[in-house]
Every structure is written in C-alpha cells, then in structure tokens.
Amino acid sequence: MRFLSLLPCCSSNDINTIHSDDPAGPSKPVAKGPEEAKKLAAGKSEPYAPTRSVALFETYADPDTPDVIGPEGLEKLCLDANIPMEGALPLLFSWQLEAQEMGKFTKDEWIKWTTARKISTLSQIYQALADLDDLLIDGKPPLKRPSNAKKNDEPYDRTAYWTYADDTKDAFRKLYMFCFTLVKPPQSRNIDMETAAAFWTVLLAPKSPLMKDVLEFVGGKGESYKAANKDLWTMMLEFCETMSPNLDGYEADGAWPTLLDDFVASRKCGAEKKVGEVV
C-alpha cells in the first residue's frame, strides 16, 4: 500500500489494488527498499538540538501554512529520510506523532514527538521508525537494553520503545486502532472496504496467514462488502490474533461480524468439496 495513494489530494485512480504494490498512474520517485534504506540512513547522528528539530520541520512545511507539513512535504521528507512510502513506516510515523489528519503533521505534533525522543535529524527519524517496524510489524526480538553507562550512546531516546517492547501486543493494538481513527472520514462511522483492505494488507497480513485468505475472499466478492465499521475493524484483529489457520474454535453463532461468518463458511464449504472430490 502506497501511503499517499490514500490521501484526499490523490484521485481514486492512484489507489493501488489490494494485491499489487505497483503504483498506478504516473510514476514517482520512491525511497529505497527497507534493507538499502537502513544502510543509507545509518551513520553517526548529530546530537539532539531543539533548534535543529524546528529547522527540520520548517524545511518540509507548506509555504502557505508554515505550521503544517502537508502531503507534498511529507512525501519529500520520507524520500529524503529513505522511508519507503509502501509499507508500515509512514503509518508508524503518523502514530508516533499522534497525527490528527492523514498525511499532515502540525508543528505542535512534531515538537512534542521530537522533544520526547530527542530527535532532530532525518537519520534519527528513520532509526526510530525502523525500530518500531522490526518490533511491532515484523515481530523481531526487542533490541538489547543498554547499560546505564551506554544510554548516552543511543541514537535517540528509546524510553517509549522499551515500554512498547514490554507489551508488544498492547502496543500493536494501539497502533492498529489509531489507524482506523486516522483514515476514517470525520463525519463517517466507517472506512471504505478498499481502504480497510489496504491497511489490513500492511498491518495484519504480515502477521497472520488468515488475513491473506480473508483479503483474497473480500477481493473476489467485488462490491459485496462496501465498508468496515469500528466493530469489524476491531474484530478483524481479534480474529487474526486468536483463530488458528484451520479455524478450529470458530463459533458461527458467536459475535463475529457477517464478513467473517461468510469467510469461514466459504472456507468450510471449499474444504468439504475437496473431501468429496477425494472420495
């Protein structure tokens, strides 16, 4: 999912399909892949300085609204910091800043986060987001905690990171629920299914084989499922966290949303057909 394809400033023709990472429409320069980006963003970081953090914000702020980094400035920032626009890093960025609007950061949001993390360079931004991507999306083991004597050698203040590492399930749930609020139109209770599927592709599919099957099921139903409300969004996470790949323990008369009931029924029907064919 290309992050900016979901911004209001972009046409619907620019939104990628659920199963493709190739950008539609005119091509744009994109950041390096995750591994190459890590190498490019590595290197000695300059010491944190509040004035440098503010200057960094001003570099990417909108000319007409200097207290806001808008979609164009955010894309340039991500490219300069080697943050791929595909994948979870831009969502982690918005979550960390507690952004109130998709694709925009206010100066207050920026200063609050960079002050807490002691961040004032692009390489520090990348490192902080890459650490969270490894921990919460890829499920890698937490970094080794430094001794008190070596805390000053950290590339940024990792206090929040260690809190997330103590309970990664809770931290991921907070990220996941934040994303629903971030992308939901202000006057609506739902997000359209194409957008929900794009976010599930980034957030849940890497962690749950079942999510990939659900996405394939939804994609094959055309417009049968038009939107995802908060209940479906929340229960999709619970489904992925608690249900085994063979769907043991799924109770059709439980409180699961209709979409998941339909998915499970379809899977069981397909399994029964295969058994019949073998017999």
C-alpha positions in Angstrom: 0.0 0.0 0.0 1.4 3.3 -1.0 0.7 5.7 1.8 -0.1 8.8 -0.2 -2.4 7.0 -2.5 -5.0 7.2 0.3 -4.7 10.9 0.8 -7.6 13.1 -0.2 -5.4 15.1 -2.6 -5.0 12.0 -4.8 -7.5 10.7 -7.3 -9.1 7.3 -6.9 -7.2 6.1 -9.9 -4.0 6.4 -7.9 -5.2 3.9 -5.3 -3.4 0.6 -5.6 -5.3 -2.7 -5.7 -5.3 -4.9 -2.7 -2.9 -7.4 -4.2 -0.5 -5.1 -6.0 2.3 -3.0 -4.8 2.9 -1.3 -8.2 1.8 2.3 -8.2 -0.9 3.2 -10.7 -0.8 6.3 -12.8 2.3 8.5 -13.4 5.4 7.1 -11.7 7.0 9.0 -8.9 10.4 8.6 -7.3 10.2 6.2 -4.4 12.5 5.6 -1.5 14.9 2.7 -1.4 13.9 -0.8 -0.1 14.0 -1.4 3.6 17.4 -3.0 3.8 19.1 -0.5 1.5 17.3 2.3 3.3 18.7 1.1 6.6 22.3 1.3 5.2 21.7 4.8 3.8 20.1 6.1 6.9 22.9 4.7 9.1 25.8 6.7 10.2 26.7 9.0 13.0 23.8 11.1 14.2 24.4 14.6 15.3 23.5 15.4 19.0 19.8 16.4 19.5 19.2 20.1 19.3 15.7 21.6 19.6 16.6 24.4 17.1 17.7 21.8 14.6 14.4 19.9 15.1 12.4 23.1 14.4 14.6 23.9 11.4 14.0 20.4 10.0 10.2 20.9 10.3 10.4 24.2 8.5 12.3 22.6 5.7 9.3 20.5 4.8 6.4 22.7 5.9 3.9 24.1 3.4 4.9 27.6 2.1 1.3 28.8 2.6 0.8 27.1 6.0 4.2 27.1 7.8 2.8 25.4 10.8 1.9 22.3 8.8 3.8 19.6 6.8 1.3 18.6 4.2 1.2 15.7 1.8 3.9 17.0 -0.6 6.2 18.0 2.2 5.7 14.7 3.9 6.5 12.7 0.8 9.7 14.7 0.3 10.6 14.2 4.0 10.1 10.4 3.6 12.1 10.3 0.5 15.0 12.3 2.0 14.9 10.1 5.1 14.8 6.9 2.9 11.4 6.0 4.4 9.6 3.8 1.9 6.1 5.1 1.1 5.0 1.5 0.8 4.6 -0.5 4.0 4.0 0.4 7.6 6.7 3.1 8.3 4.5 6.1 7.3 1.7 4.7 9.5 4.1 4.3 12.4 5.2 7.9 11.7 1.7 9.2 12.0 1.0 7.1 15.1 4.1 8.3 16.8 3.2 11.9 16.2 -0.4 11.3 17.2 -1.4 13.0 13.9 -4.9 14.2 13.7 -5.1 14.1 9.9 -3.9 11.7 7.3 -0.8 12.9 5.5 -0.3 16.0 7.7 1.8 16.8 10.7 1.4 20.0 12.7 4.3 21.9 14.3 2.9 21.1 17.7 2.7 17.4 17.0 6.3 17.5 15.6 7.8 19.3 18.5 6.1 17.1 21.1 7.4 13.9 19.5 10.9 15.1 18.6 11.4 16.6 22.1 10.3 13.3 23.8 12.5 11.2 21.6 15.4 13.6 21.4 15.3 13.6 17.6 16.5 16.3 15.3 17.9 14.6 12.2 16.5 12.5 9.3 18.6 9.5 10.2 17.2 9.6 13.8 13.6 9.6 12.4 14.4 6.7 10.2 16.0 4.7 13.0 13.1 5.3 15.4 10.5 4.1 12.9 12.6 1.2 11.7 13.0 0.0 15.3 9.2 0.0 15.7 8.7 -1.7 12.3 11.0 -4.5 13.4 9.3 -4.8 16.8 5.6 -4.5 16.0 5.2 -5.4 12.3 7.9 -7.9 11.7 7.8 -9.4 15.2 11.6 -9.4 15.7 13.0 -9.7 19.2 13.5 -6.4 21.1 16.8 -4.6 21.0 19.1 -5.3 23.8 18.7 -2.7 26.6 21.8 -0.6 27.1 23.6 -0.3 30.4 23.2 3.0 32.2 26.7 3.9 31.2 25.8 3.4 27.5 22.4 5.2 27.4 24.0 8.3 26.0 25.3 6.3 23.0 21.7 5.6 21.9 20.8 7.2 18.5 17.6 8.7 20.1 15.7 8.4 23.4 14.3 4.9 23.4 12.3 5.1 26.6 9.0 4.7 24.7 10.5 1.8 22.7 11.2 -0.1 25.8 7.6 0.4 27.0 6.3 -1.0 23.7 8.8 -3.9 24.0 7.4 -4.8 27.4 4.0 -5.5 25.8 4.1 -5.6 22.1 0.6 -6.9 21.7 -0.8 -3.9 23.5 1.4 -1.5 21.5 0.4 -3.1 18.2 -3.3 -2.8 19.2 -2.8 0.9 19.9 -1.2 1.4 16.5 -4.0 -0.6 14.8 -6.8 1.3 16.4 -5.1 4.6 15.8 -5.1 3.8 12.1 -8.8 3.4 12.0 -9.3 6.8 13.5 -6.7 8.3 11.2 -8.2 7.2 8.0 -11.9 7.4 8.9 -13.6 10.4 7.3 -14.6 12.9 10.1 -18.4 12.7 9.5 -18.5 8.9 9.0 -18.5 5.9 11.2 -16.9 3.7 8.5 -14.0 3.5 6.2 -14.5 2.1 2.6 -13.6 -1.5 2.1 -10.8 -0.8 -0.4 -9.0 1.4 2.2 -9.6 -1.1 5.0 -8.2 -3.9 2.9 -5.1 -1.8 2.0 -4.5 -1.2 5.7 -5.1 -4.8 6.6 -2.5 -5.8 3.9 0.1 -3.6 5.6 -0.8 -4.2 9.3 -2.2 -7.7 9.6 -1.2 -9.8 6.6 2.5 -9.9 7.6 1.5 -11.3 11.0 -1.4 -13.6 10.1 -1.7 -16.1 7.2 -5.5 -16.0 7.7 -5.6 -12.3 6.9 -4.2 -13.0 3.4 -7.0 -15.5 2.9 -9.6 -13.0 4.1 -8.2 -10.4 1.7 -8.5 -12.8 -1.2 -12.0 -13.6 -0.2 -13.0 -10.0 0.0 -11.3 -9.2 -3.3 -13.2 -11.9 -5.0 -16.6 -10.6 -3.8 -16.5 -7.4 -5.8 -18.5 -4.7 -4.0 -20.4 -7.1 -1.8 -18.7 -5.6 1.2 -18.6 -1.8 0.9 -17.2 -0.6 4.2 -15.7 -1.5 7.5 -17.1 -0.1 10.8 -15.2 0.0 14.1 -16.7 -3.3 15.2 -15.4 -5.1 12.1 -12.1 -3.4 12.3 -11.7 -4.4 16.0 -12.9 -8.0 15.5 -10.6 -8.5 12.5 -7.7 -8.0 14.8 -9.1 -10.4 17.4 -9.8 -12.9 14.6 -6.2 -12.8 13.4 -4.8 -13.0 16.9 -6.9 -15.8 18.2 -8.0 -18.0 15.3 -5.9 -21.0 14.2 -5.3 -21.4 10.4 -7.7 -24.3 10.3 -10.4 -22.2 12.0 -10.8 -24.6 15.0 -12.9 -23.0 17.6 -14.7 -20.6 15.4 -18.4 -20.4 16.5 -20.8 -19.2 13.8 -23.3 -18.2 16.5 -20.7 -16.0 18.2 -20.4 -12.2 17.9 -18.3 -12.3 14.8 -19.2 -9.8 12.0 -21.0 -11.0 8.9 -18.0 -10.7 6.7 -16.0 -13.2 8.9 -19.0 -15.6 9.1 -19.2 -15.6 5.3 -15.4 -16.1 5.0 -15.4 -19.1 7.4 -18.5 -20.6 5.7 -16.8 -20.3 2.3 -13.6 -21.9 3.6 -15.5 -24.8 5.2 -17.5 -25.3 2.0 -14.4 -25.4 0.0 -12.8 -27.9 2.3 -15.9 -30.2 2.1 -15.8 -30.0 -1.7 -12.2 -31.1 -1.7 -13.0 -34.1 0.6 -15.9 -35.1 -1.7 -13.6 -34.9 -4.7 -11.0 -37.2 -3.0 -13.7 -39.7 -2.0 
